[in-house]
């Protein structure tokens, strides 16, 4: 956008036209314009004859269509010959319009939109608005006006939707720039053209409100409500209703360009190493860059600290971060991106963002990547925060983790040079080399004492050289010296020289390892056999870190014995401890695994992995039983674990364990699949349901479920596969992908039709009907729910009957069929009580209350709600308590008992907010509407 316009331009965003040298060519009849449109949308690429026919005629193509294609191509060649070149050429496969894609206005818009979003992502909102202005200026009316054919019709719909999407994106940017007054007129016109587009209406309301026109903003909501009810029988959506409520109460956050959730300032920097030495030049350079924050028109400084493994990148970054942390009062974030971990894949951008957002207090429901980035940058936009992104694999892994313009400092460490950050983001690059000889000797002196180093200066220099002047290797060597006060440095140098030569046979060409493998082996060979065995076994295990009980299972020792082994490895600097967790430096892990491959048999390594797998699976089953005591536990073909398992006193304890171990469990699932333990692999995903569902980590959940699905498909029978498909549908539904969720369930039902597992089929039907209800597809949902009811009545037990009646009852309530809801609810309640399932009973009681309320049976509705409340209090079920109270609030409102309505709604809202329930917005809007009634009454 903004470049010199091409000599030949094809315009599709209005009537189709071809412009050349300031003039316009007569394109020809409608079908000929349709052929040109198909070719222009694929400018520069070959379009086959069949693609042309499908795009212009579709299924209505006549028998003579081949001749028609030839006629229109010939006509277009004649028209385009006026451009002075051969623009339309025949190829072996079809036809190609010889034109740069940017010479077509549709493609120019798409390129411009991409550029605008990049600008907005880096906080350059004003520039993004200018680009979007250019894009929107290319529309001249209805796209492809008067052009026949299925492709033109589809493109008209797509491009019209794109236009309004760009209007909304531009309005968001304008509001962030405080240019609300400029927006009012153009958004008013857009709303008149698209009156049912609630997002447009919300933007107009906000622009009016910020322009001091509160009454007009509220009037827009009333207009929308009347229109939606009259034309569609619907109330305004949650976004519009919540904005209306916030305008009513003059929410001060509406005045700010962007609202921000509050969060506790994080302080996540790791500990410094105790004997940090040298690096004075590098620290001075970092300090110089840091001092320039805000003085060069740059709100953000990025220092990419690169260098090979073990060179001390993290130590330097942490040292500097702690020195300057006081200048960043909003906190410090730390994240290990696992770029070069030999046993774990690097964090994906979404995984990294999820962790950062969680640290910033915004880790609830999971959004798509673009939404995550937007929320992250919004939270940091006015912050002074220090962010340390450690062990990055690539610039691409880091790019979306960078804030927009802010007063934050980002430190990135990586073994790679991350040139992309320097070129595109203006990062200051600091390449960290080896220590100098003087610095290396200084580190030895700080670690083992000046007397011993000073007494053998030549040997100290030789030792530093044999350690490759690598800080990690030097620290290990220092530990060896300290642990053997009788040995001379000369003896140690000779031993290390011999060991280095012996290890050449193990060299696999990894330059990072070749210089330090001898040092690692030096420590390893000082271990007694039991500790050495523990070192090797731990090196081949999956997962990021390990606790004492899990290590005991892998090592086949008691927890006390395992704790002693881990402590010795920590003392030798071969293992790192963080709290009560233990893990390897990644280079040390490579070495440990390498040793395991050479020393231990495949059977021994496999046995250790299976012991650890069994320990995790049985612990996970125990945690699930504590969280979901009434749910089923599946048979398992792994032997019962003989090692000590954690004891969970409460469901919260069990949930916390799942949260802590989630990354390890995912790695173990993959390990289980590789070992052929497919039953364990899919069950682990099943038992982690509560962690992923409750934490909102839906994208990660789907990745775990895909691993589980592959293992489930390896099992005899289809039941495991069906159970995982059921969870996949729930995860997609959480992301708002109800169409994918419904298709997944339809696939599962088709598979289940060939089985005799009626209970599972009923469960799938219930889930499908609920998914369709969430998608507001009530008729289809009722059909599926009835199937579930009929099957449950035929072959199901009380639980299956209760679940299917409950789903149908809820569908009837939401589709305004209260009499049928009442009938289903009564049957469902009887079944739930027979099954002894109080949670289902509570949900059905609430829906029975809704049904009586909608029938005007006030006394009966109150009785049902109160019964539900008594049950919820006994169960500690806060969610259904809130639903019951909110139902009572609506009942009171309908009977003009506004004081009672307000009290019940406030109590419901308090619970919804505590549970992070999506119903909170509806409850807030309800309370605001009561305030509106009170205001009207007093006036």
Residue pairs with C-beta under 8 A, 6 or more apart in sequence:
1 108
1 111
1 112
1 115
1 131
1 134
1 135
2 131
2 134
3 102
6 99
6 100
6 102
6 103
7 20
7 21
7 83
8 18
8 19
8 20
8 83
8 87
8 99
8 103
9 18
9 19
9 20
9 103
9 104
9 105
10 16
10 17
10 18
10 19
10 36
10 40
10 43
10 97
10 99
10 103
10 104
10 105
11 17
11 18
11 19
11 104
11 105
11 138
11 140
12 37
12 40
12 41
12 104
12 105
12 106
12 143
12 144
12 155
12 159
13 105
13 106
13 109
13 138
13 139
13 140
13 141
13 143
13 159
14 139
14 140
14 141
14 142
14 143
14 145
15 140
15 141
15 145
15 146
16 27
16 33
16 36
16 37
16 144
16 145
16 146
16 147
17 24
17 25
17 27
18 24
18 25
18 27
18 36
18 79
18 80
19 25
20 82
20 83
25 79
25 80
25 82
25 83
26 79
27 33
27 36
27 76
27 79
28 72
28 75
28 76
28 79
30 146
30 147
30 148
31 56
31 68
31 72
31 148
31 149
32 72
32 75
32 76
33 146
33 147
34 55
34 56
34 147
34 148
34 149
34 151
34 152
35 52
35 56
35 69
35 72
35 73
35 76
36 76
36 97
37 144
37 147
37 151
37 152
37 155
38 47
38 51
38 52
38 55
38 56
38 151
39 47
39 52
39 76
39 88
39 95
39 96
39 97
40 97
40 99
40 104
40 106
41 104
41 106
41 107
41 151
41 155
42 97
43 97
43 99
43 100
43 101
43 103
43 104
43 107
44 96
44 97
44 98
44 99
44 100
44 101
45 96
46 91
46 93
46 94
46 95
46 96
47 94
47 95
47 96
48 93
48 94
49 66
49 69
49 94
49 95
51 94
52 69
52 94
52 95
53 61
53 65
53 69
54 150
54 151
55 149
55 150
55 151
55 152
56 148
56 149
56 151
57 65
57 149
58 149
58 150
62 68
73 88
73 90
73 95
76 88
77 88
80 87
80 88
85 98
86 98
87 97
87 98
87 99
88 95
88 96
88 97
88 98
89 95
89 96
89 98
101 107
101 111
102 108
102 111
105 138
106 143
106 155
106 159
108 135
108 138
109 135
109 138
109 162
112 131
112 132
112 134
112 135
113 132
113 135
113 162
113 166
115 131
116 128
116 129
116 131
116 132
116 135
116 169
117 128
117 169
119 125
119 127
119 128
119 131
120 128
120 169
120 173
121 373
121 377
121 404
122 404
122 405
123 299
123 377
123 381
123 404
123 405
123 406
124 405
125 173
125 176
125 177
126 177
128 173
129 170
129 173
129 174
129 177
132 166
132 169
132 170
132 173
133 170
135 166
136 163
136 166
136 167
136 170
139 163
142 156
142 160
143 155
143 156
143 159
143 160
144 152
144 155
144 156
144 159
164 190
164 194
164 197
164 200
167 186
167 187
167 190
167 200
168 199
168 200
168 203
171 183
171 187
171 200
171 203
171 207
172 203
174 180
174 182
174 183
175 183
175 203
175 206
175 207
175 210
175 257
176 257
176 258
177 257
178 210
178 257
180 206
180 207
180 210
180 211
181 207
181 211
183 203
183 204
183 207
184 204
184 207
184 208
184 211
184 213
187 200
187 203
187 204
187 207
188 204
190 197
190 200
190 204
191 197
191 200
191 201
191 204
191 220
194 200
195 201
195 224
195 227
196 227
196 228
196 231
196 232
198 224
198 236
198 237
198 239
198 240
199 239
201 220
201 221
201 224
201 240
202 239
202 240
202 243
204 217
204 220
205 217
205 218
205 220
205 221
205 240
205 243
205 244
205 247
206 217
206 243
206 254
208 214
208 216
208 217
208 220
209 217
209 247
209 254
210 254
210 255
214 247
214 250
217 247
218 244
218 247
218 248
221 236
221 240
221 243
221 244
221 247
224 236
224 240
225 235
225 236
228 234
228 235
228 236
229 235
235 241
236 244
238 918
238 921
238 922
238 925
241 921
241 922
241 925
242 921
242 924
242 925
244 925
244 928
245 924
245 925
245 927
245 928
245 929
246 253
246 254
246 928
247 254
248 928
248 931
248 932
249 928
249 931
253 259
258 378
258 381
260 378
260 379
260 381
260 382
261 361
261 362
261 379
262 361
263 360
263 361
263 362
263 379
264 361
265 329
265 330
265 331
266 331
266 332
266 333
266 359
266 360
267 331
267 332
268 331
268 332
268 333
268 334
268 359
269 318
269 321
269 322
269 325
269 332
269 334
269 386
269 388
270 314
270 318
270 334
271 318
272 315
272 318
272 319
272 322
273 315
273 318
273 475
275 443
275 446
275 447
275 475
275 478
276 315
276 319
277 435
277 439
277 442
277 443
277 446
278 435
278 436
278 438
278 439
278 442
278 443
279 312
279 316
279 319
279 432
279 439
282 316
282 430
282 432
283 316
283 319
283 320
283 323
285 430
286 303
286 320
286 430
287 320
287 323
287 324
289 301
289 303
289 428
290 301
290 324
290 327
290 409
292 298
292 301
293 299
293 301
293 407
293 409
294 407
298 426
299 405
299 406
299 407
300 402
300 403
300 404
300 405
300 406
300 407
300 408
300 409
300 410
301 409
301 410
301 428
302 402
302 410
302 411
302 412
302 421
302 425
302 426
302 427
302 428
303 409
303 410
303 411
303 412
303 427
303 428
303 429
303 430
304 412
304 413
304 414
304 417
304 418
304 421
304 422
304 427
304 428
304 429
304 430
305 313
305 316
305 317
305 411
305 412
305 413
305 414
305 430
305 432
306 313
306 413
306 414
306 415
306 416
306 417
306 418
306 429
306 430
306 431
306 432
307 313
307 415
307 431
307 432
307 433
308 415
308 511
308 512
309 340
309 415
309 472
309 512
309 586
309 587
310 470
310 471
310 472
310 473
310 512
310 516
310 585
310 587
311 432
311 433
311 434
311 470
311 471
311 472
312 432
312 435
312 471
312 472
313 390
313 413
313 414
313 415
313 432
314 390
314 391
314 413
315 471
316 432
317 388
317 390
317 411
317 413
318 388
320 411
321 332
321 386
321 388
321 411
324 386
324 409
325 332
325 386
327 384
328 384
328 385
328 386
328 408
328 409
329 384
330 383
330 384
330 385
330 408
331 385
331 386
332 385
332 386
332 387
332 388
333 356
333 359
333 360
333 385
333 386
333 387
333 388
334 388
334 390
335 347
335 352
335 355
335 356
335 387
335 388
335 389
335 390
335 401
336 347
336 390
336 391
337 346
337 347
337 352
337 389
337 390
337 391
337 392
337 393
337 397
337 398
338 344
338 345
338 346
338 347
338 391
338 393
338 544
339 346
339 391
339 392
339 393
339 394
339 397
339 414
339 415
339 416
340 391
340 393
340 415
340 586
341 391
341 544
341 586
341 589
342 586
342 589
342 590
342 593
343 541
343 542
343 543
343 589
343 593
343 667
344 542
344 543
344 544
344 663
344 667
346 393
346 397
347 355
347 397
349 369
349 396
349 397
349 400
349 401
350 369
350 372
350 699
350 700
351 699
351 700
352 389
352 397
352 401
353 369
353 372
353 373
353 376
353 400
353 401
354 363
354 366
354 372
354 697
354 699
354 700
356 376
356 387
356 401
357 363
357 372
357 375
357 376
357 379
360 376
360 379
360 380
362 375
362 376
362 379
363 695
363 696
364 696
364 916
365 696
365 698
365 734
365 916
365 918
366 372
366 696
366 697
366 698
366 699
366 734
366 735
367 375
368 735
369 400
373 400
376 401
376 403
377 403
377 404
380 403
380 404
380 406
380 408
381 403
381 404
381 405
381 406
382 406
382 407
383 403
383 406
383 407
383 408
384 406
384 407
384 408
385 403
385 406
385 408
385 409
386 408
386 409
386 411
387 401
387 403
387 408
387 409
387 410
387 411
388 410
388 411
388 413
389 398
389 401
389 410
389 411
389 412
389 413
390 413
391 413
391 414
391 415
391 586
392 398
392 412
392 413
392 414
392 416
392 418
393 414
393 416
394 414
394 416
394 418
394 420
395 418
395 419
395 420
395 421
395 424
396 420
398 412
398 418
398 421
399 420
399 421
399 424
399 425
402 410
402 425
403 410
412 418
412 421
412 427
415 512
417 429
417 431
418 427
418 429
419 429
421 427
421 429
422 428
422 429
434 440
434 468
434 469
434 470
435 443
435 464
435 469
435 470
435 471
435 474
436 469
437 461
437 464
437 465
437 469
439 469
440 464
440 467
440 469
440 474
441 453
441 457
441 460
441 461
441 464
443 471
443 474
443 475
443 478
444 453
444 460
444 463
444 464
444 474
444 477
444 478
444 481
445 453
445 454
447 474
447 475
447 478
447 479
447 481
447 482
448 478
448 481
448 482
452 481
452 489
453 460
453 489
456 488
456 489
456 490
459 488
459 489
459 490
459 492
459 493
460 489
462 493
463 477
463 489
463 492
463 493
463 496
464 474
466 493
466 496
466 497
466 500
466 518
466 519
467 473
467 474
467 477
467 516
467 519
468 515
468 516
470 515
470 516
470 519
472 516
472 585
472 587
473 515
473 516
473 519
473 520
475 573
476 519
476 520
476 522
476 523
476 572
476 573
476 574
477 492
477 496
477 519
477 522
479 523
479 571
479 572
479 573
480 492
480 522
480 523
480 526
481 487
481 489
481 492
483 526
483 572
484 492
495 522
496 518
496 519
496 522
499 518
499 521
499 522
499 525
500 517
500 518
502 521
503 517
503 518
503 521
506 517
506 594
506 598
507 513
507 514
507 517
508 594
510 590
512 587
513 587
513 590
513 591
516 587
517 591
520 574
520 587
520 588
520 591
521 591
523 572
523 573
523 574
524 532
524 535
524 574
524 591
524 595
525 532
526 572
527 535
527 568
527 569
527 572
530 565
531 565
531 568
531 569
533 555
533 600
534 551
534 555
534 562
534 565
534 566
534 569
535 569
535 574
535 575
535 592
535 595
536 592
536 595
536 596
536 599
536 600
537 554
537 555
537 596
537 600
537 605
537 608
538 546
538 551
538 554
538 555
538 569
538 575
538 582
538 584
538 592
539 584
539 588
539 589
539 591
539 592
539 593
539 594
539 595
539 596
540 592
540 593
540 596
540 597
540 600
540 605
540 608
540 609
541 554
541 608
541 609
541 612
542 609
542 664
542 667
542 668
542 670
542 671
543 663
543 664
543 667
543 668
544 583
544 663
544 664
544 667
545 578
545 581
545 582
545 583
545 664
546 554
546 581
546 582
546 583
546 664
547 580
547 581
547 582
548 559
548 562
548 563
548 566
548 580
548 582
549 559
549 562
549 615
549 643
549 644
549 645
549 646
550 612
550 615
550 616
550 664
551 562
551 565
551 566
551 582
552 558
552 559
552 561
552 562
552 643
552 644
553 611
553 612
553 614
553 615
553 641
553 643
554 608
554 609
554 611
554 612
554 615
555 561
555 562
555 565
555 608
556 608
556 611
556 643
557 565
558 644
559 644
566 575
566 577
566 582
569 575
569 582
570 576
570 577
570 582
574 584
574 588
574 592
575 582
575 583
575 584
575 588
576 582
576 583
576 584
576 585
584 592
596 605
597 605
606 675
609 671
609 675
610 638
610 675
610 677
611 641
611 643
612 668
613 638
613 668
613 671
613 672
613 675
613 677
613 680
614 638
614 639
614 640
614 641
615 641
615 643
615 645
616 661
616 664
616 665
616 668
616 684
617 636
617 638
617 680
617 683
617 684
618 636
618 638
618 640
618 641
618 645
619 645
619 646
619 657
620 658
620 665
620 684
620 687
620 688
621 633
621 636
621 683
621 687
622 645
622 646
622 648
622 654
623 648
623 654
623 655
623 657
623 658
623 687
624 631
624 633
624 654
624 687
624 689
624 690
625 631
625 633
626 648
626 650
626 651
626 653
626 654
627 651
627 654
627 655
627 690
628 690
630 837
634 679
634 683
634 686
636 679
636 680
636 683
637 677
637 679
637 680
638 677
638 679
638 680
646 657
648 654
648 657
655 690
655 691
655 694
658 665
658 688
658 690
658 691
659 691
659 695
662 688
662 691
662 692
662 697
662 700
665 684
665 688
666 700
666 703
666 704
666 707
668 684
669 681
669 684
669 685
669 704
669 707
669 708
669 711
670 681
670 707
672 678
672 680
672 681
672 684
672 711
673 681
673 707
673 710
673 711
678 711
678 712
678 714
678 715
679 711
679 715
679 720
681 707
681 708
681 711
682 708
682 709
682 711
682 712
682 715
682 720
682 723
682 724
684 708
685 704
685 705
685 707
685 708
685 724
685 727
686 708
686 723
686 724
686 727
688 701
688 704
689 727
691 697
692 698
692 700
692 701
692 704
692 731
693 701
693 730
693 734
696 734
698 731
698 734
698 735
699 735
701 727
701 731
702 728
702 731
702 732
705 724
705 727
705 728
705 731
706 728
708 724
709 721
709 724
709 725
709 728
711 720
712 720
712 721
712 723
712 724
713 721
715 721
717 755
718 751
718 752
718 754
718 755
719 755
719 757
719 760
721 748
721 751
722 748
722 751
722 752
722 755
722 757
722 760
722 764
723 760
725 744
725 745
725 747
725 748
725 751
726 745
726 748
726 763
726 764
726 767
728 744
729 740
729 741
729 742
729 744
729 745
729 748
729 767
729 768
729 771
730 741
730 767
732 738
732 740
732 741
732 744
733 741
733 771
733 774
738 771
738 772
738 774
738 775
739 775
741 771
742 768
742 771
742 772
742 775
745 764
745 767
745 768
745 771
746 768
748 764
749 761
749 764
749 765
749 768
752 760
752 761
752 764
753 761
755 761
758 791
758 794
758 795
758 796
758 800
759 796
759 797
759 800
761 791
762 788
762 791
762 792
762 796
762 800
762 803
762 804
763 800
763 803
765 784
765 785
765 787
765 788
765 791
765 804
766 785
766 788
766 803
766 804
766 806
766 807
768 781
768 784
769 781
769 782
769 784
769 785
769 788
769 807
769 808
769 811
770 781
770 807
770 810
771 781
772 778
772 780
772 781
772 784
773 781
773 807
773 810
773 811
773 814
778 811
778 814
778 815
779 815
781 811
782 808
782 811
782 812
782 815
785 804
785 807
785 808
785 811
786 808
788 803
788 804
788 807
788 808
789 801
789 804
789 805
789 808
789 824
791 800
791 804
792 800
792 801
792 803
792 804
792 805
793 801
796 804
797 835
798 831
798 832
798 834
798 835
799 831
799 835
799 837
799 840
801 827
801 828
801 831
801 835
802 828
802 829
802 831
802 832
802 834
802 835
802 837
802 840
802 841
802 844
803 840
804 828
805 824
805 825
805 827
805 828
805 831
805 844
806 825
806 828
806 832
806 840
806 843
806 844
806 847
808 824
808 828
809 821
809 824
809 825
809 828
809 844
809 847
809 848
809 851
810 821
810 843
810 847
812 818
812 820
812 821
812 824
812 851
813 821
813 847
813 850
813 851
813 854
816 854
818 850
818 851
818 852
818 853
818 854
818 855
819 851
819 855
821 847
821 848
821 850
821 851
821 854
822 848
822 851
822 852
822 855
825 844
825 847
825 848
825 851
826 848
828 840
828 844
829 841
829 844
829 845
829 848
832 838
832 840
832 841
832 844
833 841
838 871
838 874
838 875
838 877
839 875
839 877
839 880
841 871
842 868
842 871
842 872
842 875
842 877
842 880
842 884
843 880
843 883
845 864
845 865
845 867
845 868
845 871
845 884
846 864
846 865
846 868
846 880
846 883
846 884
846 887
848 864
849 861
849 862
849 864
849 865
849 868
849 884
849 887
849 888
849 891
850 861
850 887
852 858
852 860
852 861
852 864
853 861
853 887
853 890
853 891
853 894
858 891
858 895
861 887
861 888
861 891
862 888
862 891
865 884
865 885
865 887
865 888
865 891
868 880
868 881
868 884
869 881
869 884
869 885
871 877
871 880
872 878
872 880
872 881
872 884
873 881
878 911
878 914
878 915
879 911
879 915
879 917
881 911
882 907
882 908
882 911
882 912
882 915
882 917
882 919
883 908
883 919
885 904
885 905
885 907
885 908
885 911
886 904
886 905
886 908
886 919
886 922
886 923
886 926
888 900
888 904
889 900
889 901
889 902
889 903
889 904
889 905
889 908
889 926
890 901
890 926
891 901
892 898
892 900
892 901
892 904
893 901
893 926
893 930
898 930
898 933
898 934
901 930
902 927
902 930
905 923
905 926
905 927
905 930
906 927
908 919
908 923
909 920
909 923
909 924
909 927
911 917
912 919
912 920
912 923
913 920
